């Protein structure tokens, strides 16, 4: 993988430099390094209040500094993050896997409002899952708001055998990371 020196800085690496949507969309998926507050800030700024609520399950206008520090604490092993960048270098989405106690890894994704519905979220999730599998992550888990039908559909598109477990206002998903590109359902 090549280090990206412009415009994303030296702590971002290309992941197969593939197009993340239809042929008319020039978006690249890249692995993020630690401390990429610039990428995090740009993507969060491009989320509407509704999108932020659906992603973070809170109406706070911005994550706290402590949450931002945790989201930027990427280490490439227990916390892996990938981002989607436009051809001009603008970050438009992030997906991450973070190992948590009990052998599971939390999976999360956010895509800028203007870029939603173009397949970028699914590409981001597939890329971070591939990197996570290579780093030893074996089970991913995601809590999705029950009203967030698009995120539920995204999870099911990447993990087609998944069964949603409703927990009131949230739906929990869990999937075992089997052979590459062959996720298997496990109990949520």
N, C-alpha and C positions, 0 to 999 in steps of 0.2 A: 504494500500500500504506500502511496506517496503522501508526504506531508503537504498540506495545502498552505501555501505562504500568502496567497491573496485570494479573496479578501477575508478569508476566515481565520488567518493566523496559523502559527506553527503547531498548535495543539489540536488540530482537526485533521483527520485523515479520510481520504476518499474510500468509500466502500463500493467497489466495482463501478464507480462513476456512472451509474445507470439512470436512465430517465425514470422518474417516479410517477408518471401518469400517462396520458395519451401522447401521441406523437407531437402534438402541438404545444406541449408543456415542457419547458426546459428546467427540470428540477433535479438536483443531485443529492444523493443521500451520503452523509459523511459521519464518521464516528467522532464524537466530541471528547476532548480531553478535560482535565480538571479546571475549574475556575472560569468557565466560559459564561460569565454573567452577561456579556454583551449579547450572546445568542439567546440566552434565557430571557433577558429583558425585552429583546426585539419581538420574540414570539409572544410573550405575555402581553405586551402592549398591543398586539394585533388581535387579541381575543376580546370579544364583546363581554359585557357583564354576564350575559347568559352563558356564554362559553366558559368563562372563568368559573362560574358557579357549577356547571356540569363537570368540569375537570377537577376542581378542588373541593367540591361539596360544601362550599361556604359562600356567603354573599360578600365576603371581604373584597374590597376593590383591588387588593394586591396581596400576595403571600407575605407573611412576616419576614423580617431579615433572617430569622433562624431557619425558616422553611427554604428561603432562597439559598442560604448557605448549604443546606442539605442537598438541594437539587443540583447545585454546582459542584458538589464533592464527588465527582466522577473519578473512579480509579481504574476502570477497564477490566475489573474482576468482579467485585461484589456490587459495584454500581457502574452500569454501562449505559451510555446514552448515545443516540444518533440523532442527527438533525437533517432536515431537508432545506436546501438552499436554491434560490432561483439562479438563473444564468448570470445575473448581475451580483450575486453573492448575498442577497437578502434572505435571512433565515425565516422559514414559514411553518416549521413544525419540529417537534421533538418527541421522541419516544425513549423510554428508559426502563431498565430492569434493575431493581434493587433487592439484594438478598436480605431476607428477614429471618429471625429465629424460627426454627421448626422446619428448615429445609425448603421453604417456598421462596419465591421471588415475586415482588410486586411489579406489575406491569402497568405503565401509564403512557398516555399519548395526548398531545395537544397540537392542533393545527390551526393556524391563523384563519379567521373567519372567511376572508376572501379566497382562501385556497381549499376550503372544505368541499367535500363531494367530488373530488377529482382523483381519488385513489391514493393520495399521499399518505394518509393515516395507515392504511393497510401496508404500504411499502415500508413505512417507518417501523411498524410492528414486526414485519417479517425480518427486516434488517437487524433490529435489536435482538430478536429471538435467536437468529442465527449466531450473532456474536455471543449472546448469553449461553447458548448451548456449547459453543467452543470453549467458554470460560468455566464450564461446569455447572451451570444452572440447569436444574432438572424439572422443576415445576413452576409454572407462572400462575399468578392469581391476580384478578382485577375486580375491584368493586366499582360498579357502574350505577349511577342513579337510574331508578326505574323509568323516569321520564326521558332518559337519554337513549332513545331508540337507535340513533345513528351509531353510537359507540357500541351498543350491544350487537348490531349488525356487523360492525367492523370486527369485533372479537370472533363472532361466529364465522365470518369469511376467512379468517386466518386459522381458526380452530373449528372446522366444520362439525366435528363430533361432540363439541361442548354442549353441556346441558346447564342451563341457567338455574341457579338456586336463589329464589326470592327471599329477601330478608327485610320486608317492609318497603322502605323507600329506596333500597339498594338491591341490585342483583349481583350476586357473586359468581364469578367464573373461575375455573381452575383447569389447567391443562398440563399434562406431562409433556416434556420436550423429548420425544423419541428420536428416531433417526431424522436426519435433516429433512425439513419440509414434510414431516409426517407426524404432526402432533397428535397425542392421544389424550382422551378425557380422563380426568381423575376427579374424585369427589371434591366439591367445594367445601 
